[in-house]
């Protein structure tokens, strides 16, 4: 029996119109959808009029799920892998399964599609021909060291942050990189309340002191000159 395939399917980060025709076809043709949150992906499939078995695959269970999923791929199943929003593996589960599938000589594909940091970077007004993607910083251990290590980085720095830590992050950046470092903060990309605020670190820290931060954030930090 020929092995199946693992296909990474990016899903909309907000506006459902961002789903591609190819992504819809893959979701309709695969044997099952491996999903970070079956409830979230289930709603998307329902919106698209697609009925498929859903397999839960998230940060808490991915280590124990990988072997069984690879066995099914070896036996001919084709899986679509989805995270809650955006491209699987980009600050979302996916890497472990991709690595295991490749080690088992199972074909892996990744469809082009939505990811939050690209529009945030392009809209930032900061140089985007060279950049470094850091994703989510550690919440506690190692966080300060990671930020300090970025002090002399000349490329634009791209970070993800949650609403309840965005003000802390801006304060930490001001302390480590200086209050006048340029920064752009985008939230709710492609959603109804999408917003991008640009200025110095200290200006944006003041902005989010005055305005309650809501949504998921992409922070683009200008490089050291």
N, C-alpha and C positions, 0 to 999 in steps of 0.2 A: 504494500500500500504506500502511495506517495504521501509525504508529509504535507500538512496543511500550511497555512500562512498566518503570520501575525501582522495586522495592519493597524497602525496608529492613526486614529481619526480625530483631528482637532474639532472641537465643538464651540459654538458661539460663546463669547464672554459676556454677552448682553443681548444684543439684537439678534433674534432668531433668523433674520434674513441673511445673516453672515454664513449660514451653512452652505456648503458648496454642493453642486449637483453630483459630483463624484463621491463626496462623503455620504450623501443620501443613498446612492447606489450601493456602496460598500456595506452600509448598515442594513440595507434590505437584502443583500445577498449572502452575508456571513452566516455562520452556523450559530454563533452566540456573540453577545456583546459583553466584554469584560469592563466593568464600570467602577470608578472610584466610589460613587454613591448611586446605587441602583434607583433610588427615588428620583434623583436629579436627571439621570440619563433616561429613566422610564418616562418622565414627563416630556423630554425632547422627542423620544420615539413616538409617543402618543400624538404629539403635535404634528409629526411627519407622517402619521398613519402607518407606522411600521411596528409589527409585533415580532419580537425576538426574545429568546431566553437571555436573562441577565445574570451575570456572575459577579459577585462583590469582590473587589480587589482594591484595598486601601492600605494606608501606612501601618495599620495595626495587624493586618493579616497577610501582607504580601510575601513575607519570608516563608510562611508555611503553605501558601497557595501556589508558589512558582512551580514546584516539581510536578504537581498534578496537572497544571495547565500545560506544561511542556509535554507531558505524556500524551495529552489529548491532541496537541498539535502534531506530535510524531505520528499519531494514528489517523491523521487526515483532516482534523477539524481546522476551520479557518475562523479566527477570532478577530473582531474589531475591538481595539482598546481605546477607551474614552476616559478622560478625567472629568471633573465637574464642569470645567470650562477651559477653553484654550487647548494647547497642545500637550498631550501626555508626556511626562518626563521632564517638563520645564517647571520645576518647583512643585511637581505633582508625581504621584506614583507612576511607574512605567519602566524605569531604568533596569530594575532587577529582572523583570520579565524579558525585556529586549535582550539583555546580556545572556540570559539562560537560553533563549531561543536561538541566538546566533551561535552559542557554544554547541548547541545540538544540531547545527546545520539546517535550521528551519528558516525559510525566507522571511525577512522582515521588511515591511514597507512603511513609509510615513507620508501621509497626504499633507500637502501644504494647506495652511488655514490659519485661523485666528490664534493670536497670542498677544498678551496685554502689553509687553514691553516695547514692541516695535512701533505701534502708533504713538505711545508716550514719548519714546526717544525722538521720533521724527517731528513731533509737535513741540518739543522742548525748546527749540531754538538754540540748543547746544550742539557742538560738532558731533556728527553721528557717523562719520566715515570710519572712525576707530572708537570702540567702546569696550568696556568690561562689564559683564553681567554677573552680579553677585547674588541675585535672588534674595531670599530671606536671610538676614543675619541671625546668628544664634541669639536666643532669647536671654540667656544668662552667661554661662561659661564660655569664654572666648570672644564675647561680643566686643568688648573694648579693644582687644588686640586686633580684631579684624578691621575695626574702624580706623585705628591708628595706622595700620598697614596701608590704608588707602590715601594717607596724607599727601604722599608725593606722586600719586598716580596721575599721569598726564592725559590719559584717555577719559572720556565721559564715563561715569560710573552709574550703573543702573541697579536699583534695589527694589525689592517688594517689601511692603509693610502693611500691617493691619491697622484699623482705625484707632484702637486703644493704645498703640505704641508710636503713632506717627509724631506726636509732639515730643516724646522722649527721644526719638531718632533725630529730629531736627536739632534739639538741644545738644545731643552727643556730637553731631556733625559740626555744629558751631564751635564746640570746645576743641575738637580734634583738628578740624580743617580751617577754622576761622569763621567769624560771623559774616564776612563779606563774600564767601564762596557762592557762586551762582548755582541755583538749583531750580528745578521744575518739578512740580508735584501734580500728577494726574490721578483722578479717581473716577470710578464708575464708567470706564471707557465703553463706548457704544450703547450705554444705557440712557434712560430719560434724563438723569441728573448729572451727566458727564461734565467734568470741570477740570481745567488745567490752570494752575496758579504758578507764576514765575516770579523770581526775584532773588534776593540774597537769602542765605540760610536764616539770618535773624529776622528778616521781613516775613518769611513764611512761617517761622515759629510764632511770631506775633499774630499772623493771620489765623492760624489754627488754635490759638488761645482764644481768639474772639469768635471763631466759628466752629461749632461742634463738628469734629471730623466723622464722616460716615462713608461707608463703602470700602472697597479694597484699593490700595494705593500703589502707584508706581512712582518712584523717586529717581530723577535723573540729576546727577551732581556733576557740575563742570570740573574738568581736570585741573591739576595744578599747572600754573604757567611759570 
